């Protein structure tokens, strides 16, 4: 059975390549990001917070845990 994930760390470890931390993942991105807030501000549309981003999703999500539980493995970075 494909994931849902129980934690952010589990999700990061599952990615290809695996990541040890959110910061490591942000630094690996193109362009690299210093923080989650910098990444959210760079998005289109820009977001002020993780909560604002989760509320914007369709369907809106209440928490990072809910996001991880609904995650589709097809979203895996390759």
Jmol script that loads the backbone (N, CA, C; Angstrom):
load data "model"
ATOM      1  N   UNK A   1       0.848  -1.184   0.000  1.00  0.00           N
ATOM      2  CA  UNK A   1       0.000   0.000   0.000  1.00  0.00           C
ATOM      3  C   UNK A   1       0.890   1.242   0.000  1.00  0.00           C
ATOM      4  N   UNK A   2       0.491   2.237  -0.760  1.00  0.00           N
ATOM      5  CA  UNK A   2       1.264   3.482  -0.831  1.00  0.00           C
ATOM      6  C   UNK A   2       1.025   4.337   0.398  1.00  0.00           C
ATOM      7  N   UNK A   3       1.992   5.218   0.709  1.00  0.00           N
ATOM      8  CA  UNK A   3       1.812   6.056   1.883  1.00  0.00           C
ATOM      9  C   UNK A   3       0.557   6.899   1.763  1.00  0.00           C
ATOM     10  N   UNK A   4      -0.126   7.178   2.834  1.00  0.00           N
ATOM     11  CA  UNK A   4       0.012   8.400   3.618  1.00  0.00           C
ATOM     12  C   UNK A   4       1.241   8.353   4.538  1.00  0.00           C
ATOM     13  N   UNK A   5       1.618   9.523   4.990  1.00  0.00           N
ATOM     14  CA  UNK A   5       2.801   9.660   5.836  1.00  0.00           C
ATOM     15  C   UNK A   5       2.383  10.082   7.225  1.00  0.00           C
ATOM     16  N   UNK A   6       3.128   9.608   8.233  1.00  0.00           N
ATOM     17  CA  UNK A   6       2.773   9.987   9.596  1.00  0.00           C
ATOM     18  C   UNK A   6       3.535  11.199  10.099  1.00  0.00           C
ATOM     19  N   UNK A   7       4.587  11.578   9.430  1.00  0.00           N
ATOM     20  CA  UNK A   7       5.335  12.751   9.873  1.00  0.00           C
ATOM     21  C   UNK A   7       6.042  13.399   8.690  1.00  0.00           C
ATOM     22  N   UNK A   8       6.454  14.637   8.891  1.00  0.00           N
ATOM     23  CA  UNK A   8       7.221  15.345   7.863  1.00  0.00           C
ATOM     24  C   UNK A   8       8.531  14.599   7.611  1.00  0.00           C
ATOM     25  N   UNK A   9       9.172  14.111   8.673  1.00  0.00           N
ATOM     26  CA  UNK A   9      10.432  13.373   8.499  1.00  0.00           C
ATOM     27  C   UNK A   9      10.250  12.109   7.670  1.00  0.00           C
ATOM     28  N   UNK A  10       9.150  11.403   7.895  1.00  0.00           N
ATOM     29  CA  UNK A  10       8.884  10.201   7.105  1.00  0.00           C
ATOM     30  C   UNK A  10       8.722  10.573   5.626  1.00  0.00           C
ATOM     31  N   UNK A  11       8.008  11.650   5.359  1.00  0.00           N
ATOM     32  CA  UNK A  11       7.839  12.123   3.985  1.00  0.00           C
ATOM     33  C   UNK A  11       9.187  12.503   3.357  1.00  0.00           C
ATOM     34  N   UNK A  12      10.005  13.243   4.090  1.00  0.00           N
ATOM     35  CA  UNK A  12      11.315  13.657   3.577  1.00  0.00           C
ATOM     36  C   UNK A  12      12.218  12.450   3.309  1.00  0.00           C
ATOM     37  N   UNK A  13      12.163  11.445   4.154  1.00  0.00           N
ATOM     38  CA  UNK A  13      12.974  10.241   3.959  1.00  0.00           C
ATOM     39  C   UNK A  13      12.516   9.418   2.768  1.00  0.00           C
ATOM     40  N   UNK A  14      11.240   9.521   2.429  1.00  0.00           N
ATOM     41  CA  UNK A  14      10.655   8.771   1.318  1.00  0.00           C
ATOM     42  C   UNK A  14      10.989   9.399  -0.031  1.00  0.00           C
ATOM     43  N   UNK A  15      11.290  10.691  -0.033  1.00  0.00           N
ATOM     44  CA  UNK A  15      11.543  11.410  -1.282  1.00  0.00           C
ATOM     45  C   UNK A  15      12.792  10.885  -1.983  1.00  0.00           C
ATOM     46  N   UNK A  16      12.923  11.250  -3.251  1.00  0.00           N
ATOM     47  CA  UNK A  16      14.069  10.839  -4.050  1.00  0.00           C
ATOM     48  C   UNK A  16      14.751  12.085  -4.606  1.00  0.00           C
ATOM     49  N   UNK A  17      15.910  12.498  -4.080  1.00  0.00           N
ATOM     50  CA  UNK A  17      16.681  11.837  -3.027  1.00  0.00           C
ATOM     51  C   UNK A  17      16.042  12.034  -1.655  1.00  0.00           C
ATOM     52  N   UNK A  18      16.387  11.190  -0.680  1.00  0.00           N
ATOM     53  CA  UNK A  18      15.867  11.411   0.677  1.00  0.00           C
ATOM     54  C   UNK A  18      16.520  12.634   1.320  1.00  0.00           C
ATOM     55  N   UNK A  19      15.782  13.274   2.196  1.00  0.00           N
ATOM     56  CA  UNK A  19      16.280  14.460   2.902  1.00  0.00           C
ATOM     57  C   UNK A  19      16.216  14.233   4.394  1.00  0.00           C
ATOM     58  N   UNK A  20      17.187  14.813   5.103  1.00  0.00           N
ATOM     59  CA  UNK A  20      17.269  14.688   6.562  1.00  0.00           C
ATOM     60  C   UNK A  20      16.378  15.724   7.248  1.00  0.00           C
ATOM     61  N   UNK A  21      16.203  16.884   6.616  1.00  0.00           N
ATOM     62  CA  UNK A  21      15.435  17.956   7.252  1.00  0.00           C
ATOM     63  C   UNK A  21      14.744  18.816   6.194  1.00  0.00           C
ATOM     64  N   UNK A  22      13.793  19.609   6.649  1.00  0.00           N
ATOM     65  CA  UNK A  22      13.116  20.561   5.765  1.00  0.00           C
ATOM     66  C   UNK A  22      14.137  21.539   5.191  1.00  0.00           C
ATOM     67  N   UNK A  23      15.069  22.005   6.027  1.00  0.00           N
ATOM     68  CA  UNK A  23      16.086  22.955   5.543  1.00  0.00           C
ATOM     69  C   UNK A  23      16.956  22.354   4.452  1.00  0.00           C
ATOM     70  N   UNK A  24      17.316  21.097   4.606  1.00  0.00           N
ATOM     71  CA  UNK A  24      18.110  20.438   3.568  1.00  0.00           C
ATOM     72  C   UNK A  24      17.331  20.399   2.248  1.00  0.00           C
ATOM     73  N   UNK A  25      16.048  20.086   2.344  1.00  0.00           N
ATOM     74  CA  UNK A  25      15.206  20.063   1.139  1.00  0.00           C
ATOM     75  C   UNK A  25      15.103  21.456   0.511  1.00  0.00           C
ATOM     76  N   UNK A  26      14.894  22.477   1.322  1.00  0.00           N
ATOM     77  CA  UNK A  26      14.789  23.848   0.818  1.00  0.00           C
ATOM     78  C   UNK A  26      16.087  24.290   0.143  1.00  0.00           C
ATOM     79  N   UNK A  27      17.219  23.913   0.703  1.00  0.00           N
ATOM     80  CA  UNK A  27      18.516  24.279   0.116  1.00  0.00           C
ATOM     81  C   UNK A  27      18.778  23.562  -1.204  1.00  0.00           C
ATOM     82  N   UNK A  28      18.189  22.388  -1.371  1.00  0.00           N
ATOM     83  CA  UNK A  28      18.356  21.583  -2.579  1.00  0.00           C
ATOM     84  C   UNK A  28      17.507  22.095  -3.738  1.00  0.00           C
ATOM     85  N   UNK A  29      16.436  22.826  -3.422  1.00  0.00           N
ATOM     86  CA  UNK A  29      15.504  23.288  -4.455  1.00  0.00           C
ATOM     87  C   UNK A  29      16.168  24.273  -5.409  1.00  0.00           C
ATOM     88  N   UNK A  30      15.509  24.486  -6.540  1.00  0.00           N
ATOM     89  CA  UNK A  30      16.016  25.425  -7.537  1.00  0.00           C
ATOM     90  C   UNK A  30      14.952  26.481  -7.795  1.00  0.00           C
ATOM     91  N   UNK A  31      15.147  27.718  -7.334  1.00  0.00           N
ATOM     92  CA  UNK A  31      16.286  28.240  -6.578  1.00  0.00           C
ATOM     93  C   UNK A  31      16.280  27.707  -5.141  1.00  0.00           C
ATOM     94  N   UNK A  32      17.434  27.746  -4.457  1.00  0.00           N
ATOM     95  CA  UNK A  32      17.445  27.331  -3.049  1.00  0.00           C
ATOM     96  C   UNK A  32      16.730  28.362  -2.168  1.00  0.00           C
ATOM     97  N   UNK A  33      16.168  27.890  -1.089  1.00  0.00           N
ATOM     98  CA  UNK A  33      15.450  28.757  -0.152  1.00  0.00           C
ATOM     99  C   UNK A  33      16.072  28.639   1.228  1.00  0.00           C
ATOM    100  N   UNK A  34      16.054  29.750   1.965  1.00  0.00           N
ATOM    101  CA  UNK A  34      16.627  29.807   3.309  1.00  0.00           C
ATOM    102  C   UNK A  34      15.624  29.327   4.352  1.00  0.00           C
ATOM    103  N   UNK A  35      14.318  29.544   4.077  1.00  0.00           N
ATOM    104  CA  UNK A  35      13.303  29.202   5.063  1.00  0.00           C
ATOM    105  C   UNK A  35      11.990  28.829   4.379  1.00  0.00           C
ATOM    106  N   UNK A  36      11.103  28.227   5.147  1.00  0.00           N
ATOM    107  CA  UNK A  36       9.768  27.912   4.640  1.00  0.00           C
ATOM    108  C   UNK A  36       9.047  29.201   4.260  1.00  0.00           C
ATOM    109  N   UNK A  37       9.199  30.243   5.059  1.00  0.00           N
ATOM    110  CA  UNK A  37       8.536  31.520   4.744  1.00  0.00           C
ATOM    111  C   UNK A  37       9.024  32.105   3.428  1.00  0.00           C
ATOM    112  N   UNK A  38      10.316  32.010   3.178  1.00  0.00           N
ATOM    113  CA  UNK A  38      10.847  32.506   1.909  1.00  0.00           C
ATOM    114  C   UNK A  38      10.241  31.725   0.744  1.00  0.00           C
ATOM    115  N   UNK A  39      10.128  30.404   0.908  1.00  0.00           N
ATOM    116  CA  UNK A  39       9.514  29.568  -0.129  1.00  0.00           C
ATOM    117  C   UNK A  39       8.049  29.939  -0.343  1.00  0.00           C
ATOM    118  N   UNK A  40       7.295  30.119   0.739  1.00  0.00           N
ATOM    119  CA  UNK A  40       5.877  30.478   0.629  1.00  0.00           C
ATOM    120  C   UNK A  40       5.702  31.829  -0.054  1.00  0.00           C
ATOM    121  N   UNK A  41       6.570  32.771   0.237  1.00  0.00           N
ATOM    122  CA  UNK A  41       6.488  34.099  -0.395  1.00  0.00           C
ATOM    123  C   UNK A  41       6.826  34.057  -1.880  1.00  0.00           C
ATOM    124  N   UNK A  42       7.630  33.084  -2.277  1.00  0.00           N
ATOM    125  CA  UNK A  42       8.043  32.929  -3.664  1.00  0.00           C
ATOM    126  C   UNK A  42       6.961  32.268  -4.519  1.00  0.00           C
ATOM    127  N   UNK A  43       6.055  31.522  -3.883  1.00  0.00           N
ATOM    128  CA  UNK A  43       5.031  30.781  -4.619  1.00  0.00           C
ATOM    129  C   UNK A  43       4.090  31.722  -5.358  1.00  0.00           C
ATOM    130  N   UNK A  44       3.359  31.153  -6.305  1.00  0.00           N
ATOM    131  CA  UNK A  44       2.383  31.931  -7.065  1.00  0.00           C
ATOM    132  C   UNK A  44       1.026  31.283  -6.899  1.00  0.00           C
ATOM    133  N   UNK A  45       0.102  31.908  -6.131  1.00  0.00           N
ATOM    134  CA  UNK A  45       0.244  33.182  -5.424  1.00  0.00           C
ATOM    135  C   UNK A  45       1.146  33.038  -4.202  1.00  0.00           C
ATOM    136  N   UNK A  46       1.689  34.173  -3.702  1.00  0.00           N
ATOM    137  CA  UNK A  46       2.498  34.097  -2.475  1.00  0.00           C
ATOM    138  C   UNK A  46       1.607  33.831  -1.251  1.00  0.00           C
ATOM    139  N   UNK A  47       2.166  33.182  -0.272  1.00  0.00           N
ATOM    140  CA  UNK A  47       1.451  32.875   0.968  1.00  0.00           C
ATOM    141  C   UNK A  47       2.218  33.442   2.144  1.00  0.00           C
ATOM    142  N   UNK A  48       1.469  33.878   3.161  1.00  0.00           N
ATOM    143  CA  UNK A  48       2.057  34.473   4.362  1.00  0.00           C
ATOM    144  C   UNK A  48       2.470  33.393   5.354  1.00  0.00           C
ATOM    145  N   UNK A  49       1.755  32.263   5.353  1.00  0.00           N
ATOM    146  CA  UNK A  49       2.025  31.214   6.339  1.00  0.00           C
ATOM    147  C   UNK A  49       1.643  29.844   5.779  1.00  0.00           C
ATOM    148  N   UNK A  50       2.091  28.814   6.461  1.00  0.00           N
ATOM    149  CA  UNK A  50       1.711  27.458   6.089  1.00  0.00           C
ATOM    150  C   UNK A  50       0.200  27.296   6.209  1.00  0.00           C
ATOM    151  N   UNK A  51      -0.393  27.863   7.259  1.00  0.00           N
ATOM    152  CA  UNK A  51      -1.855  27.774   7.427  1.00  0.00           C
ATOM    153  C   UNK A  51      -2.595  28.398   6.256  1.00  0.00           C
ATOM    154  N   UNK A  52      -2.124  29.539   5.796  1.00  0.00           N
ATOM    155  CA  UNK A  52      -2.767  30.182   4.649  1.00  0.00           C
ATOM    156  C   UNK A  52      -2.672  29.285   3.413  1.00  0.00           C
ATOM    157  N   UNK A  53      -1.518  28.668   3.201  1.00  0.00           N
ATOM    158  CA  UNK A  53      -1.338  27.743   2.079  1.00  0.00           C
ATOM    159  C   UNK A  53      -2.278  26.547   2.190  1.00  0.00           C
ATOM    160  N   UNK A  54      -2.374  25.960   3.379  1.00  0.00           N
ATOM    161  CA  UNK A  54      -3.256  24.808   3.572  1.00  0.00           C
ATOM    162  C   UNK A  54      -4.718  25.178   3.353  1.00  0.00           C
ATOM    163  N   UNK A  55      -5.112  26.364   3.775  1.00  0.00           N
ATOM    164  CA  UNK A  55      -6.499  26.810   3.574  1.00  0.00           C
ATOM    165  C   UNK A  55      -6.817  27.074   2.110  1.00  0.00           C
ATOM    166  N   UNK A  56      -5.804  27.415   1.329  1.00  0.00           N
ATOM    167  CA  UNK A  56      -5.959  27.717  -0.087  1.00  0.00           C
ATOM    168  C   UNK A  56      -6.137  26.442  -0.915  1.00  0.00           C
ATOM    169  N   UNK A  57      -5.645  25.319  -0.407  1.00  0.00           N
ATOM    170  CA  UNK A  57      -5.687  24.070  -1.163  1.00  0.00           C
ATOM    171  C   UNK A  57      -7.119  23.621  -1.412  1.00  0.00           C
ATOM    172  N   UNK A  58      -7.274  22.749  -2.393  1.00  0.00           N
ATOM    173  CA  UNK A  58      -8.591  22.236  -2.732  1.00  0.00           C
ATOM    174  C   UNK A  58      -8.572  20.722  -2.597  1.00  0.00           C
ATOM    175  N   UNK A  59      -9.254  20.172  -1.573  1.00  0.00           N
ATOM    176  CA  UNK A  59     -10.010  20.855  -0.525  1.00  0.00           C
ATOM    177  C   UNK A  59      -9.082  21.505   0.493  1.00  0.00           C
ATOM    178  N   UNK A  60      -9.594  22.510   1.219  1.00  0.00           N
ATOM    179  CA  UNK A  60      -8.759  23.135   2.256  1.00  0.00           C
ATOM    180  C   UNK A  60      -8.382  22.107   3.322  1.00  0.00           C
ATOM    181  N   UNK A  61      -7.188  22.262   3.861  1.00  0.00           N
ATOM    182  CA  UNK A  61      -6.694  21.349   4.881  1.00  0.00           C
ATOM    183  C   UNK A  61      -6.454  22.111   6.173  1.00  0.00           C
ATOM    184  N   UNK A  62      -6.644  21.409   7.280  1.00  0.00           N
ATOM    185  CA  UNK A  62      -6.547  22.055   8.590  1.00  0.00           C
ATOM    186  C   UNK A  62      -5.156  21.995   9.215  1.00  0.00           C
ATOM    187  N   UNK A  63      -4.330  21.078   8.747  1.00  0.00           N
ATOM    188  CA  UNK A  63      -3.017  20.918   9.380  1.00  0.00           C
ATOM    189  C   UNK A  63      -2.043  20.230   8.431  1.00  0.00           C
ATOM    190  N   UNK A  64      -0.769  20.317   8.767  1.00  0.00           N
ATOM    191  CA  UNK A  64       0.261  19.606   8.002  1.00  0.00           C
ATOM    192  C   UNK A  64       0.003  18.101   8.089  1.00  0.00           C
ATOM    193  N   UNK A  65      -0.439  17.618   9.255  1.00  0.00           N
ATOM    194  CA  UNK A  65      -0.746  16.192   9.393  1.00  0.00           C
ATOM    195  C   UNK A  65      -1.843  15.767   8.421  1.00  0.00           C
ATOM    196  N   UNK A  66      -2.859  16.585   8.292  1.00  0.00           N
ATOM    197  CA  UNK A  66      -3.933  16.264   7.346  1.00  0.00           C
ATOM    198  C   UNK A  66      -3.391  16.245   5.916  1.00  0.00           C
ATOM    199  N   UNK A  67      -2.511  17.182   5.589  1.00  0.00           N
ATOM    200  CA  UNK A  67      -1.876  17.211   4.275  1.00  0.00           C
ATOM    201  C   UNK A  67      -1.092  15.922   4.029  1.00  0.00           C
ATOM    202  N   UNK A  68      -0.300  15.499   5.006  1.00  0.00           N
ATOM    203  CA  UNK A  68       0.496  14.284   4.864  1.00  0.00           C
ATOM    204  C   UNK A  68      -0.392  13.046   4.723  1.00  0.00           C
ATOM    205  N   UNK A  69      -1.503  13.025   5.428  1.00  0.00           N
ATOM    206  CA  UNK A  69      -2.415  11.880   5.355  1.00  0.00           C
ATOM    207  C   UNK A  69      -3.131  11.785   4.009  1.00  0.00           C
ATOM    208  N   UNK A  70      -3.287  12.894   3.329  1.00  0.00           N
ATOM    209  CA  UNK A  70      -3.961  12.892   2.029  1.00  0.00           C
ATOM    210  C   UNK A  70      -2.995  12.824   0.859  1.00  0.00           C
ATOM    211  N   UNK A  71      -1.727  12.858   1.164  1.00  0.00           N
ATOM    212  CA  UNK A  71      -0.698  12.911   0.135  1.00  0.00           C
ATOM    213  C   UNK A  71      -0.820  11.737  -0.822  1.00  0.00           C
ATOM    214  N   UNK A  72      -0.586  12.032  -2.103  1.00  0.00           N
ATOM    215  CA  UNK A  72      -0.576  10.989  -3.119  1.00  0.00           C
ATOM    216  C   UNK A  72       0.868  10.704  -3.494  1.00  0.00           C
ATOM    217  N   UNK A  73       1.308   9.466  -3.431  1.00  0.00           N
ATOM    218  CA  UNK A  73       2.704   9.163  -3.774  1.00  0.00           C
ATOM    219  C   UNK A  73       3.100   9.571  -5.192  1.00  0.00           C
ATOM    220  N   UNK A  74       2.161   9.819  -6.054  1.00  0.00           N
ATOM    221  CA  UNK A  74       2.508  10.276  -7.393  1.00  0.00           C
ATOM    222  C   UNK A  74       3.179  11.645  -7.349  1.00  0.00           C
ATOM    223  N   UNK A  75       3.061  12.337  -6.217  1.00  0.00           N
ATOM    224  CA  UNK A  75       3.700  13.649  -6.069  1.00  0.00           C
ATOM    225  C   UNK A  75       5.178  13.535  -5.743  1.00  0.00           C
ATOM    226  N   UNK A  76       5.691  12.321  -5.656  1.00  0.00           N
ATOM    227  CA  UNK A  76       7.095  12.125  -5.284  1.00  0.00           C
ATOM    228  C   UNK A  76       8.021  12.892  -6.216  1.00  0.00           C
ATOM    229  N   UNK A  77       9.002  13.547  -5.619  1.00  0.00           N
ATOM    230  CA  UNK A  77      10.029  14.246  -6.381  1.00  0.00           C
ATOM    231  C   UNK A  77      10.934  13.188  -7.001  1.00  0.00           C
ATOM    232  N   UNK A  78      11.235  13.345  -8.296  1.00  0.00           N
ATOM    233  CA  UNK A  78      12.113  12.342  -8.911  1.00  0.00           C
ATOM    234  C   UNK A  78      13.308  13.007  -9.568  1.00  0.00           C
TER     235      UNK A  78
END
end "model"
wireframe off; spacefill off
backbone 0.3
color backbone group
